[in-house]
Each structure stands twice: as C-alpha cells, then as structure tokens.
Amino acid sequence: MSATGSWVCRLHPTAPLDELEPTCLPETWNRTVAGIGIGASSWAVEFCHELAGLAVDPDILALRRAEAVEELRPTAEAVVMEALVALCHGRPVPTTTVPPETTRQIARAVRQRIPLERILAFQRASHARFSDALVSEFRRLVPADRQSEGLSDLSRFLVDLVSSFSLACSAAYAAEEQAWLTSIDGSRRELVRTLLRGDHTNLDPAKALRYELANRTHVSLILRRDARDDDAESEGLDRVAAKLLTRIGATAHLVIPSDDREVWAWGGFTDPRSAAVRSIPVVPGALVAVGRPSHGLDGFRATHEEAKAAARVTLYSAARSRGRTVFFEDVRLAALLTSDPERAQIFVRDELGALGHPRESLLQETVRVYLECNCSPATAAARLDVVKNTVVYRIRRAEQMLGRSVKEQQGILWAALHLVDVVDPVESQYSA
C-alpha cells in the first residue's frame, strides 16, 4: 500500500453499507473490496450514482432518467474503483485497456451510433467531478502537515488518469466500431438505417437484407428488455421476435439487433389480410411495440415509425414497459399528444388540477366514461357496472376538484383524461 495513498482506505459512504448495491461485475467488486476495503468500495458505489447522472439529460422524464442512470452506473463504478485501487497501492494508471463494463457500454454506444465525442465529453465532466471529490476527501482525511506532498502526487495521478483513460476509450471505440460495421449484423443495421432515413444506397436492399421490400405489406415490431433485466437465462430477443412474426403469419422476417436489450423486426406479407397482428402475446419481462400493417418501402418506414411511437409512449407511463404488448392503433392519440412530453405534462396538470393525482384514478375513469356516453349517467353507470347515483356523486366530486362543470370544453377534458395514464405522474404537480 502506498504511503501517500493509504488514506483511500478510510473513505466511507454517507448511506448505510447495506443500502448500497453495486452494479459493476462481481469480480470487479470483489477485487476492489480486497484492495481497499468495504467502506471505500461502498463510497465508490454511492459516488458513482451521482456521477452517472451527469451524463443524463435533466429534462427527460423521471422514470427514463432513472433507467439511463442505471445503464451508466456499472462503467462509472468500474473506472472509479480501478482508480481508487491504483491510487491506494501506488500503481500506475492502466494505459491500454478499459474495464469490461466500459467495453460493454462502448459496444452499446457504437450500435446506437452515439458518437465518440459525446462519450469523451461525459468522461471529461465525470473526471472533473471525481477530481473535486477526491481532493475534498484527501483534505478531510489527511493531516494538514502531510498534505503538501500528497496533494501533488494526487494531482499527477488524476492528470494521468484522464489522459490514459481517454486514449484507451478512443482505441476501444475505434476497434468496436470497425468490428461492428464489418459484421453482418452491423452492415445490415446500417443499411436499414439508410432506408429508414430515405437516403440513397448503391446496394440492392432486398438482396442485401434477404427481405423483399417493394411488393410486400410490412408489420414492424420493436422488442426491448428493461435495463435492470440481466437474466442470462432469458431467451434472446432476436429469437423471440422471429417467433412472434411466425405467429402472426409473416412469410418473411427481418430482425436487426439494436443493442443487447433491443431489436427491430419486420414481418412481410403477400396478403395483408393474413396479418394476425392482434394475436401477438405479452412477452414476460419485455416490451413489444407493434406498428400497423403498411405496404411497400414507404410502408416499411411508416410501420417502424409507428412501433417507435408506441414504444415511446410507454416511457411516460408509471406502469413501465416490462411485460407489455403495445399496439400503435391503441395509443396513436397518446403518441400524437406526447410528441412534446413536457408540454403534455403541463397540459394534464393545468387541465385536471387535483383530479389528475394518481389516487383519483376512479374519478378519472368515471369522468372519461361519462363524457364518452354523451354525459348520460345511466349509460355511464351501465358501462362502469355501478348504480346511476354513484356516477352522479363521482361527477359532482370531480367538478369540485376541477372548479367547473365537466361539460365545459369536453373534448379538451377528455384528451387530458386520456393522457393522465400515459404521462409520468411523478413529474406532474397537482394543486391541492
């Protein structure tokens, strides 16, 4: 153990140790605990939750933001833990390799076409925050009369860390990108991206993809597993997608991995009437978003855009996306109204007020059904399977919350009620 780095072992988190669950690989965690102890290792876990949040857009919805942070935590933990062990034991910073957690994150970034510049910008911001935190902890844990020399060593270490890690990441990104673009999956994915953008290609796409585009009706599926679902025993999404396409009667399949948790798929039909789209079941632990049948190359693009829109709608829902099959036909109004999610949230909050609170779901449903029944208490009661007086009472309660009659601007009120189960209630603020 280095004399100037021994203070690292005295790092300790603010939260209880049993509340801090690492997301890095078990071997990374075990190696770190053996090198610097459980307290300092847990400090890294706690700190990296904040560090991962630096890369996430603060304006995105709370549920999606939490998921994005979880995706970035493993690589943040691995890098910080490796740095702490090296600092503690006086070892040089690794110069040619990156941790396996980072390799996996880079592979996902390459498949999603996230540019290297964005990754390096996140690393610079993370390094600055890590440097500030380490210097602060150093000043707290090391006696003042010993800080001068130690601080100089720490500064040199941090400079070497950011330089070496950036170079290693750049090399890993270049190697992964080259491997991906020259692979069969990668070349097919890039061709599909070109087609979806409407750009010209010198290749015959039907021949290159082994999938007829021009004279077929297409149905697009997007399958996605939750970021927290790392069950190694779960069936690959590409195989699940192929089975679903066979189930709905597709005579041709095109399945393109987007990353390790998402695939894009299309089924081709010579007779659109044979597309049994509604027979797609729920897939445990996964979202299945389904576009409508559409013809030709333009239809190939259109049905995929619809599947994307259906998948996007699930990101705004507190119900989350695991174990759901979502048909664009069922959520097309919500997809339209949430094209600007922030404005959709404001619209629901302003229109519904206290009626928009999640605990008022019974009143929300009653008002929505009442409006759909042309404001007939008897008809609404029959649909809701309650007595007429219950509907009358609930409508009166809802009007007290709204401060007006539900018959005013019925279309706007109905749209807000339609969205209340879609937008994230955590993000909404309700009046008392």
N, C-alpha and C positions, 0 to 999 in steps of 0.2 A: 504494500500500500504506500502510495506517495505521501511524503510528509506534508506537502503543500495541498494535497487533495483529500486528506483524511476527513476534513470537515463535511464532505459529501455524505458520509455515512450517518451524520447527525440530522440530515433533512428529515422532516416529518410532516405529514399532511394535516390539514385543519379538521377534516372529517374523520370519524372513527374508521379504523382499518377494515372492519367487516362490511362497511358500506361502499368500499371502493373495489369494483370488479374490473380487472384488466381485460382488454380486448385484443392484446397482442397474442402471438403464438405462445403456447405453453412453454416451449423451450426457451423463448426469449425471456419470459417472466422468471422461470427457474434460474436461468443464468444470471439475471440481474439481482435476484434475491441473494444468490450465493455470493455475488460480487460486492454488493453494497448494503444488504440487509433489507428486511421487510419494510421498515419505516421509510427509507429513502426511495425504495421501489414504489411504494404507495404514494409518496409525494409526486412521483413522475406520473402516475395514473391520474391523480387529481389535477395536476397542472395541465396535462395533455387534453383533458376535456375542454378546458378554456382555449388551449392552443388550436385544437381542431376547429373551433368555432370561428377563428379568424378567417378561414377560407370560405365561409358560408355567407351568402348574401343575406344581410339582416332583414331585408324586405320580404323574403319569401315566407310562406305560411309556417306557422309554428311546428306542425306535425312534420312537414317536409324538411324543415330546418333541423329538427332533432334527428331525423333519419340521415341527413347529409353529414352531420357531426359524427354519428356513429360509424359512417363509412370511412371517415378520415382518422378516427382515433387510433386504429392499430398501427398505422405507419408513423404517426406522431409519437406514440409510446415507444415504438422500437428504436427510433432515432434518438429520442431523449435518453432512454435507458442505456443505449450503447455509449452515448456521450458521457453519461454520468459514471459508468464503469471505467471508461478510459481515463477520465479526469481523476477519479479516485485512486487509481492504481498507477498513474503516471505513464500510461501507454499512449503511443501516437494515435492520432485520428485515422481511421481506415480511409485509404485514398482511392481504392479501385473498385470497391463493391458497395452495394446498398443492402440493407436488411431485406429478407424475403417478404416482409409485409409491404415494404416500399416497392419491391419488384411487382407484386400483385396489383398495387394501386396504379403503378405506371402502365401495366398491361391494360387495365380498365380504361385509363385515360386515353391510350392510343386507340382502342376500339371505339371509344366515344368521340374521337377526333378532338380531344381537348389539347390545345397547343402547349408545347413545352414552355413557352414564355409565361403562361398562366401558372404552371406548376412552380416555376422558379420564382415568380412574384410571391406566391404563397410561402415558399421557403424563406425568402428574404424577410417577410413580415414575421414569420414564426421564429426565425433566428434572432431578430431584434428583441422580440418578447422574451425568448428564452435567455438571452444575454442579460436583459434587465433583471429577470427573476433570479438568475444565478448570482449576479453581483450583489443584489439585495440580500440574498441568503448568506452569501460569503461575509458581508459586513456584519450581519447579525450573529453568525456562528463563530467567527474567528476574532480573537482578541485584537484590539486596536494596534498594539505594538508589533503584531506579526502580519498586519495586512499589506504593508507596502510591497514586499517581495511577492507574496502570494497573489495579489491583485494583478501584478504584471504578468505572472505565469498564466493566470486565468484569462487575461485579455488575449495573450498569444494563442492559447488553446482555442478560444472562441473564433478568432480570425481563421485559424487553420481549419476549424470545423466547417464553417460556412463555405470556404473555398473548396475544400476537398469534397464535401457532400454535393455541392452544385455540379462539380465536374463529373462525379460518379453518377449522379442522376441523369445528366445530359447524355452520357455514354450509354446508360441503361435504356433511356428513352429511344435513342437512335437505333440501338440493336433491336428493341422490341418492335419499333415501327417498321424496320426493314423486314423482320420476320413475319409480321402481320400482313403487310402489303404484298408480300410474295407468296403467302399461303393461299390455299384455295378459298377458305372462309373469308380471308381479308380481301382478296381480289373480287370475290362475288359481292361482298358487302359494299365495297367502293363503287362497283358498277350499279348496284341498287340505289345507292345514294345519288349517283349521277342521274339515274332515271327519275327518281323522286323529285329532284330539283328541276327536271325538264331540260337538262343540259344535253348537248350533242355528244355522242360517243361513236368512235370508229368501229367498235365491235358490234357484232350481231347479238343483241342482248338475249334473244330467245335461245340462240345456240350456246352462248357463254354460260347462261344460267340453267340451261336444260329445262326451260319453263316457257311455254307459249304465252305471249302477252297480247297479241293483236286480236286474236279471234276467240277469246275466252271471256267468261264472266269470272270476276275475282272476288274473293272474300278475304279480308285481312284480319289477322289475329295478332295481338301483342300479349305475350306472356311475361310476367315479371314476378320474381320472388322477393320477399321482404329482405331488407338489408340485414336483419337480425336472424334470418333463417339460414343457418350454415349446416344444416343436416346433411352429412355426407352420404347418407343412405337414400336421400330423396332422388327420384328419377330425374334425369336431365330434361330441361325444358324443351330442348330440340325434339326429343323423342315424344314428350307429351304433346307438343304442337302437331307432330305428324299424326299421332293417334286421333287427335281432335279433328283434323282435316279429313281423315279417312271416315270418321264417324258421321260427318255432315255430308258425305258423298262426293268429296272432291276427287277428280280423276287425275289431277297433277298437284304436286306440292312444291313449294319453295320456302325453305326455312333458313333464316340468316341469324346467327348469334350476334346480338348487340354487345353484350358483355357476359360475364359469368352469371348474371342474375336476370337477364332479359333476352328474349328472342323476338324477331319479327317473322311472321309467317303469312303466306298466301296460299289459298286453295283455288285451283282452276276448274271451271265447269263449262262443258259444251252446251248444256241446257240449264239456264238459270233456275228453272222450276225445280230442279233436283237438289238445290242447295238447302239442306235442312238445318239452317243456321240456329234455330231455336233449340235444337237438340244438344247443344254444347253444354256439358255439365259444369258444376263447380269443381275446381281442382284444389284439393286441400293445400293450404299454405301458399297459394299463388293467386295473382290477379290474372284474369283472362279478359281482355278488352276486344270487342268484336265490331268491325265495320259492316256496313250494308253491302250486299252484292252489287257490283258495278262492272261495266263492260269495257274491254279494250285497255290500251295503255293508259288513257286518261282515268279509266276506272281503277286500274292498278294503283294509281296515285291517290285517287279520291277515297277508296275504301281504307287505305292506310292512314290517311289524314283523319278519317272518322274514328278509326281504332285508337289513334293517338289522342284525339279529343276525349274519347270515352275514358281512356286511362288517366288523362289529366284531371278529369272531374273527380276521380277517386282520391286525388292528393288533397282535396279540400275538405274531405269528409272525416269527421271524428270516428266514423265506423272503420276507417282504414281500408286497405285494399287486399288484405290477405283472405284467401278462400272466397273470392267473389268472381262471378262472371258478369260483365257489364256490356250490354248491347248499346251501341250508339243510338239506335232507334228509340231507346228508353230514356236517354239522357241528353238528347240533342238540344232541347231548350236550355238545360243547365249548362251544356257545353258552350252555347252561344252567350248566355248571360254571365258566365265566368271567364270569358276570354280576357277580361281585365279583373283578376281576382280581388285586388284591393278595392276597386270601385264596387264590386259585387258585395263585399263585406259591408262597406259603408251603406249601400242601398238597403240591405237587410236590416242593419242596425237602425237606420233612420226611419224606415217604413214600419217596422214592427215594435221598436222600443222594448218594453218589458216582455211583450208577447213573444219575442224572439229568443228568450232564455231557454236553454235545453230542458229545464224542468217543466216547461209549459208545452211539451210535445202533444199532450192530449187536447189542449185547447187549439193548438195549431192545426192538428188534423181535423178537428171539428169545423173550424172556420173554413178550411180549404174545401172540405166536402160540401159544406153549406153553400159556398159560392158556386161550386160545380153543379149543385142541384137547384140553381136559379133561386137561391135564398128561400127554399122551401124547407121548413123544419121537419115536416112529416117525411119527405123524401130523404132528407139527410139522415134522419133517425133510422130509417129502414136500411140505408147503406152502412151505417155505423153499428147497427144492431143494438140500439138503445131506445128508450122511450122518447117521445117528442119533447116532453118537458125538460129532459136532460140537455137536449140540443139548445133549447131556448135559454136555459140557465147558463150554459157554456158560452153562448154567443154574447149574452149580457156581460159575463165576466171578461171576455176578450175585448169588448167595446170599452169597458172601464180601463183596461190596460192601454188600449190604443188612444183613448180620449176622443173617439169619434165612432160613427156607425161603420160597420163592416161593409155597408152598401155603397160607401163613398169610394170612388176610384177602385172598383172591384178588380179590374184587370191588373193594376199595379200591386194591390194587396195579394192577389193570388200568386203573382210572379215571385213576390218576396217569400211567401209561404212555401212555394215550390223550391226555393233556394235554401231555405233555412236548414234543411237536412244535408245540404251539399257543402256550403261554406263552413269553415272551421270555427266552431263556437268559442274556442279558446281565444281567437283573435278578435272576436266581436266584443263590444262594450254595450251593455244594456242599461237603460235608465231604470231607476228604482221603481 
